[in-house]
Each structure stands twice: as structure tokens, then as C-alpha cells.
């Protein structure tokens, strides 16, 4: 079979008489003993023989008589054309950029793009960078207990968790306040305003630190800022209209639910931040717990 | 043109003999036209390609070296010019494809077949061959035409088309096999004329 493949490949050469006499003899011996190859040879040779009815394409003698003249005329025209173009109009200055310049520009573009993406999208915020590796003792830097051994917790996450916890307590105090109530459910406005101001400052730091690393938390902090600002601007504990607006804002934005959700999603930070969040209803909404005293 | 004539013509071209180029055109015009026609399958395109080929040759005479093989060089330029032309044309104007059977070329030798039946059979076969050649790839057609009509050896075809010897052999085998299969369909079946 291997020999068949070899000889079959050489059939065209044999048909056109390109084989050496010795090779041709060997081929003939193979064809004599192999009916398949002999049949293929005969079919292919017959096909080539049939080509006799189709001579090489040619044109009339008149065509060839005028061929040189037509070629010469065309060559003359082609030679004149650039000269005319040169004489007719001043040659425009051509500025060609070498190919390597395109390559270099492309490489620089990719590099810049990579740096931009790395700095803005992939890299966590500057304050998230210093990661705190918990010691085997379970005490993280800053003396925060509760970190699992060998676990990495960003310091900013702990700070955010504290911020959320304080915000939640403050919101609960304001939302559940009633000027007609006796202590401890009445607002202690100077305390809440001061807390709001502190939290606003903390929010600014957290937002700057988070950057685009945690967009959900960033949005929550922004929502909280609005409410904290309203609390900080409260003029009187009995300004029910203003408190109602705050209450509507808290409920409308589901802030307490979002805080709870955020804490749930950050168990390490939550645990390291101190106490777990306050009691919550089974449906995920905050239970009406009056914790004004804590605020 | 023998090898010696070819070499002498090349030497004259290198020496700047003004009549040498005209002689070259006269010697190669039919070959160049023939290959161009087979590649483009259109007489007008073939003339255009052949003229472009000679103009390229004229421009490149300065690059010739003594003893240079003119034959393969000219075929190489023709083949490349034809391919350029085909690509620029971007499509085959199929309606312009000449049907050599229905409109025999004036220069074609008259059919030697004595009777009208034989002439019709011969014309039918030519048409089938044209159709078979149209089914070849550009490479297969170039290899087959250079081998069959221009009598180039397999090695010379490899040099002309800038491909390996093995590739030329494969292209040649495939082209003859395609031709054979196309023409086998013509073979009459006993009793009911042509096979479908």
C-alpha cells in the first residue's frame, strides 16, 4: 500500500515524461503487478490525452500583428503619465510615518491603559491597602479581638463597620424618638448632633478610602450622609416635621436594612468591630426597638 | 526558445540592446498571453495582464544577471500579475467567460473531425474541459497549465510559483484527478447516452 501511494503520486510525472528511465521502469513493474494503480494511471493518462481537443488559447494573426504597437503605445502613455503629473502640479510633500512608530505608539497606549485600569479599577483604595494580618494569637493590630487566625482583614473595613454600627444606633434613636415620651425615648439633641457631625467626618474619610473598591458600601455611606446632615441640622427636639422627614428618608432608602445587610456580608469586620447588630425582625426589617439611650 | 537562446537574449537585455526587448516580447507574447488567459479566463483581461507583465519586465531589466533563467522569471511575473488582476477585479465576471465550444476562437485549429457529429462531440469535450478547469483552484490551474501547455518541468513550476516540489506534485496530481473525474462523467453509459 505504501508503494502504491508512492507510485500514485508520481503518475503525473510519468504521464508528462518527467521520470528518469530507471524510475519509469520500476513504475511500470509496479503497474504490471497492481491493477488499482494501473487503472488509475490509465484513467489519468486518458484525461490528459483528452486535452488534445483543447489547444492553448490563442488570438488571430491580426491581434498579434498589432500587439507590439499597442504595448509600445501603452508603455509610452505610462511613462508620460508620471512626468505630466510631476510637471503639472508640484509634488505634494509626503510625510510618511515609519511602521515602528505605530508599534511604539500602540505599545505606549496599551501601557497607559493598563496603568489607568490598574490604578482606578483593580487597585483597592489607598487606605484599604495596608492589610492587617492577624497574628496567631487572634489579636489584630489595634487590639481588636475576634479575628480568626491567619485571616486578612482590611483595617478600613473594621472602621466602616464601626461607622455603620454607630449610624444605625443614631438612626434608631431619631426614628423612634417621640417628643411626648419621657426619658430615655426623648432625643438628646446636642448628643445626636455631635454624633452626626462625627459620623459625617468619618463618612468623608471612609468614602475617600474606599474609592471604587466597594461601591455598595460607598452608596450606603452617601445615603447615610444625607440623613446625618439632616440630623446635624435639627434645631429642636420638638421639630416633628423635620424628624418626620428624616424618618421618611430612612425608611424610603431602607437604610437600616442596608446597614444590617452590609454587616451581615462582612462578618469578619463585624466581629472585629465589636458587638453584633441589634435585634432584627425575622423578615429582615428592623424591629421597633427603642435604643435612644445607646445613642 | 532553447536555453542557449534564452541566455543570449538575457545577456543582450543586460547589455541594453534596444531590439532585445522587442525580441523578448515576440518570443514570449503567446506564452504570457496564454497563461494570463488561463488565469483570468477572459481575453480582454488576458491582454491587459500580458501588457502589464511586459511593462514590469521592461522596468526590471536592470535587475537581470548574466545567465539568468528568463523563462521561469517571465512566468513568475505573469502569474503574479494575473493574480493581482484577479484580486483587483474581485469577482469573476461569469457572464464574460468565453464558451470556447459555442464560439470557437478564430485562431484555434479547425477540427480535424470529418463529420458534424465528431465536431459536436469535440466541442462538447472542450466545453467540459473548460468547465473542469474553471473548478480548479488558482494554484492547481497555474500548475496544470504551466505543465501541460507551457511544458515547464515540475522543478521549474516550483521555482515559478515559489512553492515546494512536493506541493507542485500534489497540485498536479489533484488537478489531473479533478479533470479525469469531470471528464469521466462524460463517458457514455451503454444504452442511455451520457451519465448524469
Interface residues (C-beta under 8 A of the other chain):
Chain A: X8 X9 X10 X11 X12 X13 X15 X16 X18 X43 X44 X46 X47 X48 X50 X51 X53 X54 X55 X56 X57 X58 X59 X60 X61 X63 X64 X67 X68 X70 X71 X74 X75 X78
Chain B: X22 X25 X26 X29 X30 X33 X34 X37 X38 X43 X46 X47 X51 X54 X55 X58 X100 X105 X106 X107 X108 X109 X122 X125 X126 X129 X130 X147 X148 X149 X153 X154 X169 X170 X172 X173 X176 X177 X179 X180 X183 X184
